[in-house]
Amino acid sequence: MFIQEEPLLRVKNLKTFFYTNKGVVRAVDGVNFYLRKGETLGIVGESGSGKTITSLSILRLVPMPGRIVEGEILFGGEDLLKKSEKEIRAFRGSRVAMIPQDPMTSLNPVYQIGNQIGEPLRIHQQMTGVDLFNKVVEMLKLVHIPSAKSRLKEYPHQFSGGMKQRAMIAMSISCRPDLLIADEPTTALDVTIQAQILLLLQDLQKELTTSILYITHDLGVVAKMCSRVAVMYAGNIVEQADVHTIFKKAKHPYTRGLIDSVPKIGKAPKRLFTIEGQPPNLLQLPKGCRFSPRCSYSQEKCLQEEPPLEWIDSDHEIRCFRWREI
């Protein structure tokens, strides 16, 4: 792996486990990736693969009974896992912010929109009075909410789904963070509004030069938004490369399966392609490669040994014994 400059974010051997009555859930198990300044890294995978827990680990917001048990999260060279609770609270919202998955439930229904957008500015930049009011209006205009001065006095129930998501984005970028974590921000929206939100994020990234960690299961969004992609399966990253390589030269069977399962325009197969089987139970992970029970390339070695991460190109990483044959 060759990186010309130290990345903004580097995650090393991150392990986040949940200690339950039934056993230990290895939700994130040895994850490694990096994110350069100004780029968008997509983390893609099916539900339960560990995408959201990875992002919550970066913010140190893992819910109980979860715990980060190992690894490093280096942001600008500083290890976030070594910061005190007071230091990490000051860090959240100012240097790193998150757009949550569901705008319908993320806004407090009893507070005005302007009050909620202004909260990070009051906490991190000590803004008050006219300065705060003008900044909130500026943020609402930046995310293309019309009649900003009057809308900031309204409550979440008076906003549509798309406008709620725009308000969440305005809140997230109000302190101009270096890193924006977008956790499936268009999931609860209709297709037209999804396209508008994606375009808005692209425009804001260009204007603010913010890095984006984009978490999704939608490969169409990945192709539109991301410059690099990390594919997760059962708590591991199984393949990582630039977006063109992932779509044109993917080497891991799971990545190929995800791409093949997307309907193609102009092609009408009798049945959509599906990956056989189900994701493994994280309480009882299979021996060897975690994808081997569902993999058509699986052989005896795959069932017995876990494949190591291997760099097959300057920016293409894979976890598979048989990538040369795929």
Stockholm file with secondary structure:
# STOCKHOLM 1.0

chainA/1-326         MFIQEEPLLRVKNLKTFFYTNKGVVRAVDGVNFYLRKGETLGIVGESGSGKTITSLSILRLVPMPGRIVEGEILFGGEDLLKKSEKEIRAFRGSRVAMIPQDPMTSLNPVYQIGNQIGEPLRIHQQMTGVDLFNKVVEMLKLVHIPSAKSRLKEYPHQFSGGMKQRAMIAMSISCRPDLLIADEPTTALDVTIQAQILLLLQDLQKELTTSILYITHDLGVVAKMCSRVAVMYAGNIVEQADVHTIFKKAKHPYTRGLIDSVPKIGKAPKRLFTIEGQPPNLLQLPKGCRFSPRCSYSQEKCLQEEPPLEWIDSDHEIRCFRWREI
#=GR chainA/1-326 SS CCCSSCCSEEEEEEEEEEEETTEEEEEEEEEEEEECTTCEEEEECSTTSSHHHHHHHHTTCCCTTEEEEEEEEEETTEEGGGSCHHHHHHHBTTTEEEECSCHHHHSCTTSCHHHHHHHHHHHHHCCCHHHHHHHHHHHHHHTTCSSHHHHTTSCGGGSCHHHHHHHHHHHHHTTCCSEEEEESTTTTSCHHHHHHHHHHHHHHHHHHTCEEEEEESCHHHHHHHCSEEEEEETTEEEEEEEHHHHHHHCCSHHHHHHHHTSCCTTCCCSSCCCCCSCCCCTTSCCSSCTTGGGCTTCCHHHHHSCCCCEEEETTEEECCTTGGGC
#=GC SS_cons         CCCSSCCSEEEEEEEEEEEETTEEEEEEEEEEEEECTTCEEEEECSTTSSHHHHHHHHTTCCCTTEEEEEEEEEETTEEGGGSCHHHHHHHBTTTEEEECSCHHHHSCTTSCHHHHHHHHHHHHHCCCHHHHHHHHHHHHHHTTCSSHHHHTTSCGGGSCHHHHHHHHHHHHHTTCCSEEEEESTTTTSCHHHHHHHHHHHHHHHHHHTCEEEEEESCHHHHHHHCSEEEEEETTEEEEEEEHHHHHHHCCSHHHHHHHHTSCCTTCCCSSCCCCCSCCCCTTSCCSSCTTGGGCTTCCHHHHHSCCCCEEEETTEEECCTTGGGC
//
